[in-house]
Amino acid sequence: MTPENEQKLLQSLYDRLFDAITYVPGGNKTASFDRSTTFVQFSKNEALNPSDFKNAQSPMNPNGDQRTAAAFSQMVDQVPNIAADFSQSGKTASGSYKLIVDNANTDNKIDPAQKATYDKAYKFLNQKKELENFDSSKTETIVPTSIAQAYDDNQSAYVTAVSGYRIAQSGYNLDDVADQRKWQAEAPKLQLLVDQTWNKWVREGKQQVEQAQNALRTTINDAVAAAITQAQDAMRDDHWVAPLDLGGQKWILSYALPGGWADSATGATEFSLKSSYLHTSSDSSFTSYGGGASWGAGLWSVGGSFASSEGSVQSHMDANTVEISAKLKTVRIMRPWLNAILFTMKGWWLKGATVNGISNGQLKGNENSVLPLIPTAIVVASDVTIKADFSAQDQSHIEKSVSGSARVGWGPFSVGGSYSHSESHDKLTATYDAGALRIPGMQILAWVSTITPASPPLGERAPQPARARA
């Protein structure tokens, strides 16, 4: 396979993922993620040990395991650099958000009537709840109300159904008569699932929750000071959970939907990609932001880590025909403490920041901003199989992964080596038989982030008298 064909294969995989995540089903149904503000990044050989994330404590599972809740919260807290391939910026979403709300200021006067509407809508969607810590102490945190949680759960099911429909559809070559017939047989049951999840979402409070969300948006500019104070309260030091080990960092709860994502492949969609049928998009972010750069020296990588390619040795793939199959699941990241509407409000500034110093609202020129991206989902792959006419050189890399002697990757997939985000000494080990490389377990294939709206709207101002300062 030539380097150009390797890159085309990667871009086709990337574009398929982006299309599935942002697909609009038509009719009155909405997209799972907004195409204009969503950014997808390939992971780098990020294998997961499911036991590190099972039975995590959350608003739906208050008696769950706090250790696995901490593992997930800390894993998804990283803010990535702006590139098509994932890399850590060194910032955290929670730390950056706390810095923002603690240093936000406004001179706007509060409209009491609008504040009352804002407060009523906020309380309709959010509540305070105490979660028990591992040492039997309690930490107060912000969680959704029951109707807001039902909204999130139903939206998550809809996200799974829509992306599943599109992933399945894009796997067929609809210029081929045989594939047309196969898709015609498959489509009705997938469409039914989309309709069912949408209808359940509507029946169980979608309109009521969105009315409250709209009330927040329409009143926030007349209740800026109150909204800032409310955000500061959500990020108070005593809402952060004490570290579970000596020398660890305090953390604040984020949780996954669906909640049982690490338990099995339930809810996952069958995915396949063949080198004989590759489709790429001309406006893909993959090429605009250096996609494939991590594998410019070849799809195979030996050594290094998920966070860095330092120390890895890369080589090109000799095989000319490749078929990838996997089960994919979109796992949403929920942060009940983060009020994203704050980034859209007017009339406020951030101490030490210029206009749009938090984010300029786009990818270009946003690299050094305070919080340019907020991770909102991960695409988890399981039961990955790579079939190819592997050469002797390819098989030498496979032998290293099968033996477990080194961290081995093939493109964004982890083939063998230690688990990421884990204290376990266990390793991911693939098997190889008759031209098929089979990779058990789970791994992050891609990160999905939302571009933070342009903010703050004002540059830093001189301190004012006590009026309306949040």
VENRA-V945846 format. One record per pair of residues at least 12 apart in sequence whose ideal C-beta (glycine too) atoms are under 10 Angstrom apart, sorted by the first residue. I is the first residue (numbers start at 1). J is the second residue. Records with the same first field share a line. If there is no record, write none. Layout:
BEGIN
I: J  J
END
This chain:
BEGIN
1: 275  298  299  316  317  318  319  320  321  322  388  389  391  394
2: 316  317  320
3: 292  295  296  297  298  299  316  317
5: 275  278  316  317  320  322
6: 275  292  295  296  297  298  299  300  316  317  322  411
7: 280  286  287  291  292  293  295  296  299
8: 275  278  279  280  292
9: 273  274  275  278  280  292  295  299  317  322  324  411
10: 42  84  85  278  280  286  291  292  294  295  299  411  412
11: 84  278  279  280  281  284  286  287  291  292
12: 170  273  274  275  277  278  279  280  281  284  286
13: 42  271  273  278  280  286  324  411  412  413  445  446
14: 40  41  42  84  85  280  281  284  285  286  287  291  292  412  446
15: 40  170  278  279  280  281  282  283  284  285  286  287  291
16: 166  167  170  171  271  273  278  279  280  281  328
17: 40  42  163  166  167  170  271  286  328  330  379  412  445  446  448
18: 33  35  38  39  40  281  284  285  286  446  448
19: 35  40  163  166  167  169  170  279  281  284
20: 32  33  40  162  163  164  165  166  167  168  169  170  269  271  328  330  379
21: 33  35  38  40  159  162  163  166  167  330  376  377  379  446  448
22: 34  35  36  37  38  40  162  163  166  448
23: 35  162  163  165  166  167  169  170
24: 162  166
25: 158  161  162  165  166  191  194  195  198
26: 194
27: 194  195  198
28: 198  202
29: 158  162  194  195  197  198  201
30: 155  158  162  198
31: 159  162
32: 155  156  158  159  160  161  162  163  166  330  332  377  448
33: 159  162  163  330  332  376  377  448  449  450
34: 450  451
36: 362  451
37: 361  362  363  376  449  450  451  452  453
38: 285  376  377  448  449  450  451
39: 80  82  83  84  285  289  363  372  373  375  376  447  448  449  450  451
40: 84  86  284  285  286  291  377  379  445  446  447  448  449
41: 80  81  82  83  84  85  86  87  285  286  289  291  373  375  412  446  447  448  449
42: 83  84  85  86  286  291  292  294  295  379  411  412  413  444  445  446  447
43: 85  86  306  378  379  380  381  409  412  413  414  420  443  444  445  446  447
44: 85  86  87  294  295  301  304  305  306  307  308  309  312  409  411  412  413  414  420  444
45: 294  301  304  305  306  307  309  312  407  408  409  410  411  412  413  414  415  416  417  420  428  443  444
46: 75  86  305  306  307  378  380  381  409  412  413  414  419  420  421  442  443  444  445  446  447
47: 306  381  407  409  413  414  415  416  417  418  419  420  421  422  427  428  439  440  441  442  443  444
48: 71  75  262  378  380  381  382  414  419  420  421  422  428  441  442  443  444
49: 71  262  418  419  420  421  422  423  424  426  427  428  441  442
50: 68  261  262  263  264  380  382  419  441  442
51: 68  71  262  419  422  424  426
52: 65  67  68  71  72  75  262  419  420  421  422  423  424  426
53: 65  67  68  69  71  72  75  256  260  261  262  263  331  421  422  442
54: 68  71  260  261  262  263
55: 67  68  69  259  260  262  263
56: 68  69  70  71  72  73  253  254  255  256  259  260  261  262
57: 69  70  72  73  131  132  133  134  241  253  255
58: 72  73  131  143  149  253  254  255  256  257  259  334  336
59: 127  129  131  141  142  143  144  145  146  148  149  152  253  255  259  334  336
60: 143  144  149  152  153  255  257  258  259  260
61: 131  255  259  260
62: 129  130  131  132  143
63: 131  132
64: 131  255  259
65: 134
66: 131  132  133  134  135  139  241  244  253
67: 134  244  245  423
68: 262
69: 131  241  244  251  253  254  255  256
70: 134  241  243  244  245  248  249  250  251  253
71: 244  251  262  421  422  423
72: 253  254  255  256  261  262  331  333  378  421
73: 94  241  251  252  253  254  255  256  333  335
74: 92  94  248  249  251  252  254  421
75: 254  256  333  375  378  420  421  422  444
76: 92  93  94  254  255  256  331  333  334  335  375  376  377  378  421  444  447
77: 91  92  93  94  95  96  249  251  252  254  333  335  375
78: 90  91  92  93  307  375  421  447
79: 91  92  93  94  95  96  97  370  371  372  373  374  375  449  452
80: 372  373  374  375  447  449
81: 289  367  372  373
82: 285  289  290  362  363  364  365  366  367  368  369  372  373  449  451
83: 285  289  290  291  293  294  363  367
84: 284  285  286  287  288  289  290  291  292  293  294  446
85: 286  289  290  291  292  293  294  295  309  412  446  447
86: 294  306  307  375  412  444  446  447  449
87: 294  306  307  308  309
88: 306  307  308
89: 367  368  371  372  373
91: 369  370  371  372  373
92: 249  251  252  371
93: 252  254  333  335  338  371  373  374  375  376  449  452
94: 235  240  250  251  252  253  254  335  337  338
95: 235  249  252  371
96: 358  369  370  371  372  374  452
97: 231  234  235  252  335  337  338  339  340  342  343  358  370  371  374  452
98: 231  232  234  235  236  237  239  240  252  337  338
99: 235  350  351  352  353  358  370  371
100: 228  231  235  342  343  350  351  353  357  358  370  371  452  455  456
101: 227  228  229  230  231  232  233  234  235  337  338  339  342  350  470
102: 228  231  232  235  236  350  351  470
103: 228  232  349  350  351  352  353  370  456  460  470
104: 224  225  227  228  229  231  232  342  345  348  349  350  351  353  358  455  456  469  470
105: 224  225  228  348  349  350  351  456  458  460  461  463  464  468  469  470
106: 221  224  225  226  227  228  345  346  347  348  349  456  458  461  464  468  469  470
107: 224  225  347  348  349  458  461  464  465  467  468  469
108: 221  222  223  224  225  226  228  345  346  347  348  468  470
109: 222  224  225  347  467  468
110: 222  223  224  225  226  227  468
111: 219  221  222  223  226
112: 222  223  226
113: 219  222  223
114: 215  218  219  220  221  222  223  226
115: 219  220  222  223  224  225  226  227
116: 219  223  226
117: 212  215  216  218  219  222  223
118: 215  216  217  218  219  220  221  222  223  224  226  227  230  341
119: 216  219  223  226  227  230
120: 212  215  216  219
121: 209  211  212  213  214  215  216  217  218  219  220
122: 212  215  216  219  220  223  226  227  230  339  341
123: 145  212
124: 145  147  148  208  209  211  212  213  215  216
125: 144  145  147  148  149  151  209  212  213  215  216  336  339
126: 142  143  144  145  148  212  230  234  336  337  339
127: 141  142  143  144  145  146  148  149  336
128: 140  141  142  143  233  234  239
129: 141  142  143  144  145  336
130: 143
131: 143  241  253
133: 241  242  244
134: 241  242  244
135: 242  244
137: 241  242
139: 238  239  240  241  242  250  252  253
140: 236  238  239
141: 234  238  239  240  241  252  253  336  337
142: 230  231  233  234  235  239  252  253  335  336  337  338  339
143: 253  255  334  336  337
144: 209  334  336
145: 209  212
146: 205
147: 204  205  206  208  209  212
148: 205  208  209  212  213  336
149: 205  209  257  334  336
150: 200  201  203  204  205  206  209
151: 201  204  205  206  207  208  209  210  212  213
152: 209  255  257  332  334  336
153: 200  201  204  257  258  259
154: 197  198  199  200  201  202  203  204  205  206  209
155: 197  198  201  206  209  257  332
156: 197  201  256  257  258  259  261  267  330  331  332  334  377
157: 193  196  197  198  200  201  257  258  267
158: 193  194  196  197  198  199  200  201  202  206
159: 197  257  258  330  331  332  377
160: 193  194  197  257  258  267  268  269  328  329  330  331  332
161: 190  191  192  193  194  195  196  197  198  267  269
162: 190  193  194  197  198  330
163: 194  269  328  329  330  377  379
164: 190  193  194  267  268  269  270  271  328  329  330
165: 186  187  189  190  191  192  193  194  269
166: 190  194  269
167: 190  268  269  270  271  272  328  330  379
168: 183  186  187  189  190  269  270  271  272
169: 183  186  187  190  191
170: 271  272  273  277  279
171: 183  186  269  270  271  272  273  274  277  325
172: 184  186  187  272  277
173: 274  276  277  279
175: 277
176: 277
179: 277
190: 269
213: 341
216: 339  341  342  344  345
217: 341  344  345
219: 345
220: 339  341  342  344  345  346  347
221: 344  345  346  347  348
222: 345  346  347
223: 345
224: 342  345  346  347  348  468  470
225: 347  348  467  468  469  470
226: 468  470
227: 339  341  342  345  348  470
228: 339  342  345  348  468  469  470
229: 469  470
230: 339  342  470
231: 337  338  339  341  342  470
232: 470
233: 337
234: 252  336  337  338  339
235: 252  337  338  339
236: 337
237: 250
239: 252  253  337
240: 252  253  337
241: 253
245: 423
252: 335  336  337  338
253: 334  335  336  337
254: 333  334  335  336  337  338  375
255: 332  333  334  335  336
256: 331  332  333  334  377  378  380
257: 330  331  332  333  334  377
258: 329  330  331  332
259: 331  334
261: 329  330  331  332  378  380  442
262: 329  331  380  442
264: 327  329  382  442
265: 326  327  328  329  380  381  382  383  442
266: 327  329
267: 327  329  330  331
268: 326  327  328  329  330  380  381  382  383  442
269: 326  327  328  329  330
270: 325  326  327  328  383
271: 324  325  326  327  328  379  381  384  445
272: 323  324  325  326  385
273: 322  323  324  325  326  386
274: 321  322  323  324  325  387
275: 319  320  321  322  323  324  388
276: 321  322  323
277: 323
278: 322
285: 363
288: 363  364
289: 363  364
292: 411  412
293: 309
294: 309  312  314  409  411  412
295: 309  314  316  317  409  410  411  412
296: 314  316
297: 309  312  313  314  315  316
298: 313  314  315  316  317  318  397  410  411
299: 314  315  316  317  319  322  386  394  397  409  410  411  412  413
300: 312  313  314  315  316  317  318  393  394  396  397  398  400  401  408  409  410  411  415
301: 313  314  315  397  406  407  408  409  410  411  414  415
302: 314  315  396  397  400  401  405  406  407  408  409  415  416  417
303: 400  406  407  408  409  417
304: 406  407  408  409  417
305: 407  409  417  418  420
306: 407  409  412  414  417  418  419  420  421  443  444
307: 420  421
309: 409
311: 407
312: 406  407  408  409
313: 397  406
314: 409
315: 393  394  396  397
316: 393  394
317: 386  388  390  391  393  394  397  410  411
318: 388  389  390  391  392  393  394  395
319: 386  387  388  389  390  391  393  394  395  435
320: 388  389  391
321: 387  388  389  435
322: 386  387  388  389  390  410  411
323: 385  386  387  388  435  436
324: 381  384  385  386  387  388  410  411  413  437
325: 383  384  385  386  387  436  438
326: 380  381  382  383  384  385  386  413  439  443  445
327: 380  381  382  383  384  442
328: 379  380  381  382  384  445  446
329: 378  379  380  381  382  442  445
330: 377  378  379  380  446  448
331: 377  378  379  380  444  448
332: 376  377  378  448
333: 374  375  376  377  378  447  448  449
334: 376  377
335: 374  375  376
338: 374
340: 374  376  450  452  453
341: 453
342: 358  453  455  456
343: 358  359  361  371  374  452  453  454  455  456  457
344: 361  453  454  455  457
345: 453  455  456  457
346: 455  456  457  458
347: 456  457  458  468
348: 455  456  457  458  461  470
349: 455  456  457  458  459  460  461
350: 370  455  456  457  458  459  460
351: 456  460  461  463
352: 370  460
353: 369  370  455  456  458  459  460
354: 369  456  458  459  460
355: 454  455  456  457  458  459  460
356: 369  453  454  455  456  457  459
357: 369  370  371  455  456  459  460
358: 370  371  372  452  453  454  455  456
359: 371  372  373  374  451  452  453  454  455  456
360: 372  451  452  453  454  455
361: 451  452  453  454  455
362: 451  454
363: 451
366: 451  452  454
369: 452  454  455
370: 452  455  456
371: 452  455
372: 449  451  452
373: 447  448  449  450  451  452
374: 449  450  451  452
375: 447  448  449  450
376: 447  448  449  450
377: 446  447  448  449  450
378: 443  444  445  446  447  448
379: 412  443  444  445  446  447  448
380: 442  443  444  445  446
381: 412  413  414  439  441  442  443  444  445  446
382: 439  440  441  442  443  445
383: 438  439  440  441  442
384: 410  413  414  415  430  437  438  439  440  441  442  443  445
385: 430  431  436  437  438  439
386: 398  410  411  413  415  430  432  435  436  437  438  439
387: 434  435  436  437  438
388: 410  435  436  437
389: 435
390: 432  435  436  437
394: 410  437
395: 432  435  437
397: 409  410  415  416  437
398: 410  415  416  430  431  432  437
399: 416  432
400: 415  416  417
401: 414  415  416  417  427  428  429  430  431  432  437  439
402: 415  416  429  430  431  432  437
403: 416  429
404: 416  417  418  426  427  428  429  430
405: 417  427
406: 418  427
407: 420  427  428
408: 428  430
409: 443
410: 430  437  439
411: 445
412: 443  444  445  446
413: 430  437  439  443  445
414: 428  430  439  441  442  443  444  445
415: 428  429  430  432  437  438  439  443
416: 428  429  430  437  439
417: 429  430
419: 441  442  443
420: 443  444
421: 444
426: 441
428: 440  441  442  443
429: 441
END
